[in-house]
Amino acid sequence: MINEAFLNDPYPAYHALRAEGALHWSPEFCGGAWLLTGHADVASVLRDPRFSVRRAGGWANSSGPGALAELREFKRIFSRSLLFVDAPQHSRLRQVMNAGFKPAALQELGPQIQIIVDRLLDRVLAKAADSGSGQFVEFDFMRDFARPLPALVIASMLGIAAEDRSEFVAWSDDIAAFIGSPTPTLEIARAAQVSLIAMNEYFRQLLPQRRAALGDDLMSQLIRAEAQGGIITTKELLAQCCTLLFAGHETTRNLLGNGILALLQHPQQWQALQSTPSLLPSALKELLRFDSPVQYTGRRLKVDVEMHGQLMKKGDLVIPLIGSANRDPAKFTDPDRLDIARNQGAHLSFGYGPHVCIGATLTYLEAEIAMRSVMRRLPQLQLAGDSQSWGGNAVYRSLNQLSLKFARPSAAVQATLAEAQYA
């Protein structure tokens, strides 16, 4: 199922799977897995405690001979992540982390996000002064905006140095390559282990400094919980910092890239959003449904379960196809049509149930601020060409490159931007 055509556009494959049935056994996918295609089934499995998220160990071991011993540290760090633990451990860790994602805390983060967005757009606009003549200016939206933005926001949220963001992105890319491979090679797993250990070590070296001068950032909140004893261990604290850095970067980057592409490929929807910015909250939900940043997730069965006349056995891997569920015609009318005013219930792009994405509200906040600013500051934004470069990741649907163009700002605006750049 995973080939170049699927990576460029997975939705025809999902349509064919749904037409053949709600549940499929694939001996090749992830070394053997059950594939769930419908919205109701995917939502049900995501909230069902019989379907465990504890799959980090088996995942790493599937990388080939030698993985069991060689990837031991990788598995240890991953297995402490909020993403890969069940209740009651999951409930305890989530309660500790929730403080940093309360509405009041995120609203305080809003002005910082706006500053980061404006600085990135200032750089895009400043390049217009050095790019020759012509009515339009071209740039790579992913490189210049979508990739750096979430790394800078997470750095701000954790209270860490923004200048280290290039390392954050490189580490995240290696980990995403492992997670996004249905059958990761030992080489892919090794690269992911090196990056995860480096990320973990980065935060470990920060601990003494941060313990001596606690602030209001999320890492300081986790340290306070650690100091209370029994709430969270040091190793768990480090694992959650790694999780935030990685997961927050991947989801937001891909929502921005996929979302802007979808809107510009549907000019009427883009124009409707520009003329009625109040549609932005519903537009973001529709963009997440239409082209989910996360295409599927995984669960391991704790017990035998029967679904649709099929017996799924204890230990079997189950793959809820989120991208397919979000295009299920049993849930959404005309699901392959982008409609920013759609109001037909919840998409599953942030998961569902106890493991629903803890950073969903943050992602919405980042995307809303970013989209409003792009619409306001990059006039006549449009695609620069008909082709896009999709990444080779089956889980994280992401663009390597997205060439856009916007109307060149006036000489007066360019002069103001140049002054601001060198001030």
DAWO-V793961 format. One record per residue. RES is the residue in three letters. OMEGA is omega as a letter, one per 30 degrees, with the letter a starting at -180 (* if undefined). D_FIRST is the distance of its C-alpha to the first C-alpha in whole Angstrom. Layout:
BEGIN
RES;OMEGA;D_FIRST
RES;OMEGA;D_FIRST
END
This chain:
BEGIN
MET;a;0
ILE;l;4
ASN;a;6
GLU;l;9
ALA;l;9
PHE;a;7
LEU;l;10
ASN;a;12
ASP;a;12
PRO;a;9
TYR;l;12
PRO;l;11
ALA;l;8
TYR;l;10
HIS;l;13
ALA;l;11
LEU;l;10
ARG;l;14
ALA;a;15
GLU;l;14
GLY;a;16
ALA;a;16
LEU;a;15
HIS;l;12
TRP;l;12
SER;a;9
PRO;a;11
GLU;a;9
PHE;l;8
CYS;a;11
GLY;a;13
GLY;a;13
ALA;l;12
TRP;a;13
LEU;l;11
LEU;a;14
THR;a;14
GLY;a;17
HIS;a;20
ALA;a;23
ASP;a;20
VAL;l;19
ALA;a;23
SER;a;24
VAL;a;22
LEU;l;23
ARG;a;26
ASP;a;27
PRO;l;28
ARG;l;27
PHE;a;23
SER;l;24
VAL;a;23
ARG;a;25
ARG;a;22
ALA;a;23
GLY;l;24
GLY;l;22
TRP;l;19
ALA;a;21
ASN;a;22
SER;a;19
SER;l;19
GLY;a;21
PRO;l;24
GLY;a;27
ALA;a;25
LEU;a;27
ALA;a;30
GLU;a;29
LEU;a;27
ARG;a;30
GLU;l;31
PHE;a;28
LYS;a;27
ARG;a;31
ILE;a;30
PHE;a;27
SER;l;28
ARG;a;31
SER;l;29
LEU;a;29
LEU;a;25
PHE;l;25
VAL;l;29
ASP;l;29
ALA;g;33
PRO;a;36
GLN;l;35
HIS;a;32
SER;a;35
ARG;a;38
LEU;a;36
ARG;l;35
GLN;l;38
VAL;a;39
MET;a;37
ASN;a;37
ALA;a;41
GLY;a;39
PHE;l;37
LYS;a;40
PRO;a;40
ALA;l;44
ALA;a;42
LEU;l;39
GLN;l;42
GLU;l;44
LEU;a;41
GLY;l;41
PRO;l;43
GLN;l;42
ILE;l;39
GLN;l;41
ILE;l;42
ILE;l;39
VAL;a;38
ASP;l;41
ARG;l;41
LEU;l;38
LEU;l;39
ASP;a;42
ARG;l;41
VAL;a;38
LEU;a;41
ALA;l;44
LYS;a;42
ALA;a;43
ALA;a;46
ASP;a;45
SER;l;43
GLY;a;45
SER;a;46
GLY;a;44
GLN;a;43
PHE;l;40
VAL;l;39
GLU;l;35
PHE;l;33
ASP;a;30
PHE;a;29
MET;a;27
ARG;a;29
ASP;a;32
PHE;a;32
ALA;l;28
ARG;a;28
PRO;a;31
LEU;a;32
PRO;l;31
ALA;l;32
LEU;l;35
VAL;l;35
ILE;l;34
ALA;l;37
SER;a;39
MET;l;38
LEU;l;38
GLY;a;42
ILE;a;40
ALA;l;41
ALA;a;39
GLU;l;40
ASP;a;37
ARG;a;34
SER;l;33
GLU;l;33
PHE;a;31
VAL;l;28
ALA;l;28
TRP;a;27
SER;a;25
ASP;l;23
ASP;l;23
ILE;l;22
ALA;l;19
ALA;l;17
PHE;a;18
ILE;a;17
GLY;l;14
SER;l;12
PRO;l;10
THR;a;12
PRO;l;15
THR;l;18
LEU;l;21
GLU;l;22
ILE;a;20
ALA;l;21
ARG;l;25
ALA;l;25
ALA;l;24
GLN;l;27
VAL;a;29
SER;l;28
LEU;l;28
ILE;l;32
ALA;l;33
MET;l;32
ASN;l;34
GLU;l;37
TYR;a;37
PHE;l;38
ARG;a;40
GLN;l;42
LEU;a;43
LEU;a;44
PRO;l;48
GLN;a;48
ARG;l;47
ARG;a;49
ALA;a;52
ALA;a;51
LEU;l;49
GLY;l;48
ASP;a;46
ASP;a;43
LEU;l;40
MET;l;40
SER;l;44
GLN;l;43
LEU;l;41
ILE;l;44
ARG;l;46
ALA;l;44
GLU;a;44
ALA;a;48
GLN;l;49
GLY;l;48
GLY;a;45
ILE;l;43
ILE;l;41
THR;l;41
THR;a;41
LYS;l;38
GLU;l;36
LEU;a;37
LEU;a;36
ALA;a;32
GLN;l;33
CYS;l;34
CYS;a;31
THR;a;28
LEU;a;30
LEU;a;30
PHE;a;26
ALA;a;25
GLY;l;28
HIS;a;27
GLU;a;23
THR;a;23
THR;l;26
ARG;a;25
ASN;l;22
LEU;a;24
LEU;a;26
GLY;a;24
ASN;a;21
GLY;l;25
ILE;l;27
LEU;a;24
ALA;a;24
LEU;a;27
LEU;l;28
GLN;l;26
HIS;a;28
PRO;a;31
GLN;l;33
GLN;l;31
TRP;l;32
GLN;l;36
ALA;l;36
LEU;l;35
GLN;a;38
SER;a;40
THR;a;40
PRO;l;39
SER;l;39
LEU;a;36
LEU;l;34
PRO;l;34
SER;l;32
ALA;l;30
LEU;l;29
LYS;l;27
GLU;l;26
LEU;l;24
LEU;l;23
ARG;a;21
PHE;a;20
ASP;a;18
SER;l;18
PRO;l;19
VAL;a;17
GLN;l;13
TYR;l;13
THR;a;16
GLY;l;16
ARG;l;19
ARG;a;21
LEU;l;23
LYS;a;26
VAL;l;27
ASP;l;26
VAL;l;25
GLU;l;24
MET;l;22
HIS;l;22
GLY;a;23
GLN;l;21
LEU;l;23
MET;a;21
LYS;l;23
LYS;a;25
GLY;l;23
ASP;l;19
LEU;l;17
VAL;a;16
ILE;l;13
PRO;a;15
LEU;a;13
ILE;l;15
GLY;l;14
SER;a;13
ALA;a;17
ASN;l;18
ARG;a;18
ASP;a;19
PRO;l;21
ALA;a;23
LYS;a;24
PHE;l;24
THR;l;26
ASP;a;24
PRO;a;21
ASP;l;20
ARG;l;24
LEU;a;25
ASP;a;28
ILE;l;30
ALA;a;33
ARG;l;30
ASN;a;31
GLN;l;29
GLY;a;29
ALA;l;27
HIS;a;23
LEU;a;22
SER;l;21
PHE;a;23
GLY;a;22
TYR;l;25
GLY;a;28
PRO;a;29
HIS;l;27
VAL;a;27
CYS;a;27
ILE;a;30
GLY;a;30
ALA;a;29
THR;l;33
LEU;l;33
THR;l;30
TYR;a;31
LEU;l;34
GLU;a;33
ALA;a;31
GLU;l;34
ILE;a;36
ALA;a;34
MET;l;33
ARG;a;37
SER;l;38
VAL;l;36
MET;a;37
ARG;a;41
ARG;l;41
LEU;a;39
PRO;l;40
GLN;a;38
LEU;l;35
GLN;l;32
LEU;l;29
ALA;a;31
GLY;a;28
ASP;a;25
SER;l;23
GLN;a;21
SER;l;20
TRP;l;17
GLY;a;16
GLY;a;13
ASN;a;13
ALA;a;10
VAL;a;13
TYR;a;16
ARG;a;15
SER;l;18
LEU;l;20
ASN;a;21
GLN;l;24
LEU;a;25
SER;l;28
LEU;l;31
LYS;l;34
PHE;a;37
ALA;a;41
ARG;l;43
PRO;a;46
SER;l;49
ALA;a;52
ALA;l;53
VAL;l;50
GLN;a;49
ALA;l;52
THR;l;52
LEU;l;48
ALA;l;50
GLU;a;52
ALA;a;50
GLN;a;48
TYR;a;51
ALA;*;53
END
